[in-house]
Structure formats: C-alpha cells, structure tokens
Amino acid sequence: MNAQLTPKAAFQETLPTVFGYLGIGIAFGVVGQAAGLSTLEILLMSLLTYGGSVQFVIISMLLGHSALLPMLLSTFLINSRMILMSMTIAPYFKNESLFKNLWIGSLLTDETFALGMNKTNSTAGQLNFAWFNTSNLIAYFAWAVASLLGAFLGNFVASPQELGLDFALVAMFIGLLYLQIISDQVLQVSLQLAVVTFVLVLTYLGLIFIPANILILVITLLGCGFGVIIKHAFF
Amino acid sequence: MPSFNFVFITILGCGVVTWLSRVIPFILLKKFKMSRTLTEFLSFVPLAIMAALWFESLFVQRLGHFPQINLGNLLASVPTVLSAFLSKNLLVIVVVGIISLAAIRFFLSV
C-alpha cells in the first residue's frame, strides 16, 4: 500500500479483495437459488441487506419458516460488530459533512474496514472520503454482481465448494491480519500476537457455548479488553 | 419458501437493522468525542475481528461439545500464512488460499 489517498490507489488496493467477494457472493447466489429464492430476491438481499454472512443465516431461517422478529434479532446480533467497526472508522471522517459520514457508514464492510485500517499505517494515520468511498463502492458492486452470477450458476453447479472459492474470504482475513500485524505503527508485534493467541483460545472454548455468529462479537469485545489490560500491565 | 412479500419485508427489515448498526456510530461521533480509554480499546478491533473470523473458520461447531477441527481450512491456512510471510501481497495471499483449499479437497477429499 502507498501513501496516496486517491480513487486510483483505492482501486488498486481493493482489487485483491474482489476475489473474496466473488467467491462468497457466488456461493450466496447458489445457496439462495437452491433454497428457492428468485433471482430478484437474491439480488435485492445483496443490495438492501448487504450483510455478508448474515444473508446466509436469513436464508436458512426463511427456509425454517421463521417469523420476522427472530430474523431481525439475529441480524442485529450477528452484525453488531459493525457498531465497533463504525466507531473505529468514524473519527477519521470527523471533519467531513454528515452526509458523507452516513454514506461511508452505509457501505462499510469487514473487508473495507480492515483495508482502511491497514491503509492508515502507510498514510500517517489519515483516511479520506475519495479513497474509502471508492473501496466501498467496489465491494458493493462486486458483491451484487457475484450474487447474481451465483444465482445463474446455481442452475449448473452442484457444489461451488469444490472450487475452493469459499476459502477466499478466510484467506483475505489471514492476509489482512498479517498485514495489520506487521504494519501497525502503534501496537508492538508481541502485544498483537498475545491478543491473537488469546482470541484463538477463546474461539475454541467459546464455540462450546455460544453460536458461532454471535461469538465473533463476544470475542472481539473480550480480545480488545484483554489487549488494553496487558498493554498497561506489560508493555 | 415464503411469499415474495414476506421475503421482501424481511430483506428490507434486516437491511434497516444492519444499516443502523453501521451509521449510528458515525452520527454519535460527529457530536461527541471518544474518551482515550475507548479509543485505545477500539485500536484492538481490527486485530481481534480478523483473528476471530479466521479462527472461527478453523472449527466446526457442536454446541455443548468441544468443536471439531475443520481440517480442510486448517491445512489450507498453512500455505496461505506462508504466502503472507513471503509476498506481503493480498492478491497473492487470496489466490494461494483458493488454490490450496481446492487442491486439498481434490487430493484428500476432506
């Protein structure tokens, strides 16, 4: 990543993540189609709900003839990590208009969040609207196009898993995690590794008691708390 | 599958819920300043979220029991982490990851 905060830089830096969106977006389209959603419904869910993993959960709940309220509640719980990410990103846009703030927030995702945080390591802690908006828009359109593609492919492909595409997102998290660790200007590497180890142990134990989708939020909160405590105690 | 109307209301409702989680912090932080403690707490968010999302994919949940290892994802993570070390390039990392899992599924059928 370079220090430029232009749409062009954003385009180049977001491009690798498009593979992740394509992989999971196609998988979503295929799953939706198999569950009996129309192509229009699949596209609308990707455009309006725009929630990544939550969209898979909604489909399975729809299949189980869930009422509306449990689906809304699940959506809130799974996506409440967005609150944390928005809180982390918002200070960078404090001097922009309220509309631009809302716009950036509306299209924020796990991946553009992580990309943005990585970017701040090479821009002396700066982000701007042009860069972030470009990154967000690419993600949004890639997700919509991939979902449509999956809805069509669903007629032909029995199991998209064999292609390894479902790992694209995990690979992206690994890459973004690694790049975050080596480029963070504030937190020491050993401190970060301690937090990552803590998260691993907590994930393993947490999976026994807490549904995976909600666990992410719980672990993130505990991981951050653990980080703050050991930072003051040992670093 | 329920009717289009019900599916549409669900899509819209879940969209609003997700959207509110995304934008409310932006609105609040426009008005209020975060304390230093909160800022410090949030500085760990990228690290913790990415790690949690990765590790969660390495296991298969069985509520009430210890999770099983997701062997395919665990094995595919090895070359992926290695490619991160060597390339420091997100595109390379993602492509290596996809090929690794496809190859592992092909040869080991896990």
Boltz contact constraints between the chains, C-beta under 6 A:
constraints:
  - contact:
      token1: [A, 16]
      token2: [B, 90]
      max_distance: 6.0
  - contact:
      token1: [A, 16]
      token2: [B, 91]
      max_distance: 6.0
  - contact:
      token1: [A, 16]
      token2: [B, 94]
      max_distance: 6.0
  - contact:
      token1: [A, 19]
      token2: [B, 94]
      max_distance: 6.0
  - contact:
      token1: [A, 36]
      token2: [B, 1]
      max_distance: 6.0
  - contact:
      token1: [A, 41]
      token2: [B, 7]
      max_distance: 6.0
  - contact:
      token1: [A, 44]
      token2: [B, 11]
      max_distance: 6.0
  - contact:
      token1: [A, 45]
      token2: [B, 11]
      max_distance: 6.0
  - contact:
      token1: [A, 48]
      token2: [B, 11]
      max_distance: 6.0
  - contact:
      token1: [A, 48]
      token2: [B, 15]
      max_distance: 6.0
  - contact:
      token1: [A, 49]
      token2: [B, 11]
      max_distance: 6.0
  - contact:
      token1: [A, 49]
      token2: [B, 14]
      max_distance: 6.0
  - contact:
      token1: [A, 49]
      token2: [B, 15]
      max_distance: 6.0
  - contact:
      token1: [A, 51]
      token2: [B, 18]
      max_distance: 6.0
  - contact:
      token1: [A, 58]
      token2: [B, 14]
      max_distance: 6.0
  - contact:
      token1: [A, 71]
      token2: [B, 10]
      max_distance: 6.0
  - contact:
      token1: [A, 72]
      token2: [B, 13]
      max_distance: 6.0
  - contact:
      token1: [A, 72]
      token2: [B, 17]
      max_distance: 6.0
  - contact:
      token1: [A, 75]
      token2: [B, 14]
      max_distance: 6.0
  - contact:
      token1: [A, 75]
      token2: [B, 17]
      max_distance: 6.0
  - contact:
      token1: [A, 76]
      token2: [B, 17]
      max_distance: 6.0
  - contact:
      token1: [A, 79]
      token2: [B, 18]
      max_distance: 6.0
  - contact:
      token1: [A, 79]
      token2: [B, 21]
      max_distance: 6.0
  - contact:
      token1: [A, 80]
      token2: [B, 21]
      max_distance: 6.0
  - contact:
      token1: [A, 82]
      token2: [B, 21]
      max_distance: 6.0
  - contact:
      token1: [A, 82]
      token2: [B, 22]
      max_distance: 6.0
  - contact:
      token1: [A, 83]
      token2: [B, 21]
      max_distance: 6.0
  - contact:
      token1: [A, 83]
      token2: [B, 25]
      max_distance: 6.0
  - contact:
      token1: [A, 84]
      token2: [B, 45]
      max_distance: 6.0
  - contact:
      token1: [A, 86]
      token2: [B, 22]
      max_distance: 6.0
  - contact:
      token1: [A, 86]
      token2: [B, 25]
      max_distance: 6.0
  - contact:
      token1: [A, 86]
      token2: [B, 26]
      max_distance: 6.0
  - contact:
      token1: [A, 87]
      token2: [B, 25]
      max_distance: 6.0
  - contact:
      token1: [A, 87]
      token2: [B, 42]
      max_distance: 6.0
  - contact:
      token1: [A, 88]
      token2: [B, 42]
      max_distance: 6.0
  - contact:
      token1: [A, 88]
      token2: [B, 45]
      max_distance: 6.0
  - contact:
      token1: [A, 90]
      token2: [B, 25]
      max_distance: 6.0
  - contact:
      token1: [A, 90]
      token2: [B, 26]
      max_distance: 6.0
  - contact:
      token1: [A, 90]
      token2: [B, 29]
      max_distance: 6.0
  - contact:
      token1: [A, 98]
      token2: [B, 30]
      max_distance: 6.0
  - contact:
      token1: [A, 101]
      token2: [B, 26]
      max_distance: 6.0
  - contact:
      token1: [A, 102]
      token2: [B, 23]
      max_distance: 6.0
  - contact:
      token1: [A, 105]
      token2: [B, 22]
      max_distance: 6.0
  - contact:
      token1: [A, 105]
      token2: [B, 23]
      max_distance: 6.0
  - contact:
      token1: [A, 105]
      token2: [B, 26]
      max_distance: 6.0
  - contact:
      token1: [A, 106]
      token2: [B, 22]
      max_distance: 6.0
  - contact:
      token1: [A, 108]
      token2: [B, 22]
      max_distance: 6.0
  - contact:
      token1: [A, 114]
      token2: [B, 46]
      max_distance: 6.0
  - contact:
      token1: [A, 114]
      token2: [B, 50]
      max_distance: 6.0
  - contact:
      token1: [A, 117]
      token2: [B, 46]
      max_distance: 6.0
  - contact:
      token1: [A, 162]
      token2: [B, 105]
      max_distance: 6.0
  - contact:
      token1: [A, 163]
      token2: [B, 102]
      max_distance: 6.0
  - contact:
      token1: [A, 164]
      token2: [B, 98]
      max_distance: 6.0
  - contact:
      token1: [A, 164]
      token2: [B, 101]
      max_distance: 6.0
  - contact:
      token1: [A, 164]
      token2: [B, 102]
      max_distance: 6.0
  - contact:
      token1: [A, 167]
      token2: [B, 76]
      max_distance: 6.0
  - contact:
      token1: [A, 167]
      token2: [B, 97]
      max_distance: 6.0
  - contact:
      token1: [A, 167]
      token2: [B, 98]
      max_distance: 6.0
  - contact:
      token1: [A, 167]
      token2: [B, 101]
      max_distance: 6.0
  - contact:
      token1: [A, 168]
      token2: [B, 94]
      max_distance: 6.0
  - contact:
      token1: [A, 168]
      token2: [B, 98]
      max_distance: 6.0
  - contact:
      token1: [A, 170]
      token2: [B, 57]
      max_distance: 6.0
  - contact:
      token1: [A, 171]
      token2: [B, 80]
      max_distance: 6.0
  - contact:
      token1: [A, 171]
      token2: [B, 93]
      max_distance: 6.0
  - contact:
      token1: [A, 171]
      token2: [B, 94]
      max_distance: 6.0
  - contact:
      token1: [A, 171]
      token2: [B, 97]
      max_distance: 6.0
  - contact:
      token1: [A, 172]
      token2: [B, 94]
      max_distance: 6.0
  - contact:
      token1: [A, 173]
      token2: [B, 50]
      max_distance: 6.0
  - contact:
      token1: [A, 173]
      token2: [B, 53]
      max_distance: 6.0
  - contact:
      token1: [A, 173]
      token2: [B, 54]
      max_distance: 6.0
  - contact:
      token1: [A, 174]
      token2: [B, 54]
      max_distance: 6.0
  - contact:
      token1: [A, 174]
      token2: [B, 80]
      max_distance: 6.0
  - contact:
      token1: [A, 174]
      token2: [B, 81]
      max_distance: 6.0
  - contact:
      token1: [A, 175]
      token2: [B, 84]
      max_distance: 6.0
  - contact:
      token1: [A, 175]
      token2: [B, 90]
      max_distance: 6.0
  - contact:
      token1: [A, 175]
      token2: [B, 93]
      max_distance: 6.0
  - contact:
      token1: [A, 176]
      token2: [B, 50]
      max_distance: 6.0
  - contact:
      token1: [A, 177]
      token2: [B, 50]
      max_distance: 6.0
  - contact:
      token1: [A, 177]
      token2: [B, 51]
      max_distance: 6.0
  - contact:
      token1: [A, 178]
      token2: [B, 84]
      max_distance: 6.0
  - contact:
      token1: [A, 180]
      token2: [B, 46]
      max_distance: 6.0
  - contact:
      token1: [A, 192]
      token2: [B, 47]
      max_distance: 6.0
  - contact:
      token1: [A, 195]
      token2: [B, 47]
      max_distance: 6.0
  - contact:
      token1: [A, 196]
      token2: [B, 51]
      max_distance: 6.0
  - contact:
      token1: [A, 199]
      token2: [B, 48]
      max_distance: 6.0
  - contact:
      token1: [A, 199]
      token2: [B, 51]
      max_distance: 6.0
  - contact:
      token1: [A, 199]
      token2: [B, 52]
      max_distance: 6.0
  - contact:
      token1: [A, 200]
      token2: [B, 55]
      max_distance: 6.0
  - contact:
      token1: [A, 203]
      token2: [B, 55]
      max_distance: 6.0
  - contact:
      token1: [A, 203]
      token2: [B, 56]
      max_distance: 6.0
  - contact:
      token1: [A, 207]
      token2: [B, 59]
      max_distance: 6.0
  - contact:
      token1: [A, 207]
      token2: [B, 61]
      max_distance: 6.0
  - contact:
      token1: [A, 207]
      token2: [B, 67]
      max_distance: 6.0
  - contact:
      token1: [A, 212]
      token2: [B, 56]
      max_distance: 6.0
  - contact:
      token1: [A, 212]
      token2: [B, 61]
      max_distance: 6.0
  - contact:
      token1: [A, 216]
      token2: [B, 52]
      max_distance: 6.0
  - contact:
      token1: [A, 219]
      token2: [B, 52]
      max_distance: 6.0
  - contact:
      token1: [A, 220]
      token2: [B, 48]
      max_distance: 6.0
  - contact:
      token1: [A, 220]
      token2: [B, 49]
      max_distance: 6.0
  - contact:
      token1: [A, 220]
      token2: [B, 52]
      max_distance: 6.0
  - contact:
      token1: [A, 223]
      token2: [B, 48]
      max_distance: 6.0
  - contact:
      token1: [A, 224]
      token2: [B, 41]
      max_distance: 6.0
  - contact:
      token1: [A, 224]
      token2: [B, 44]
      max_distance: 6.0
  - contact:
      token1: [A, 224]
      token2: [B, 48]
      max_distance: 6.0
  - contact:
      token1: [A, 227]
      token2: [B, 44]
      max_distance: 6.0
  - contact:
      token1: [A, 228]
      token2: [B, 40]
      max_distance: 6.0
  - contact:
      token1: [A, 228]
      token2: [B, 41]
      max_distance: 6.0
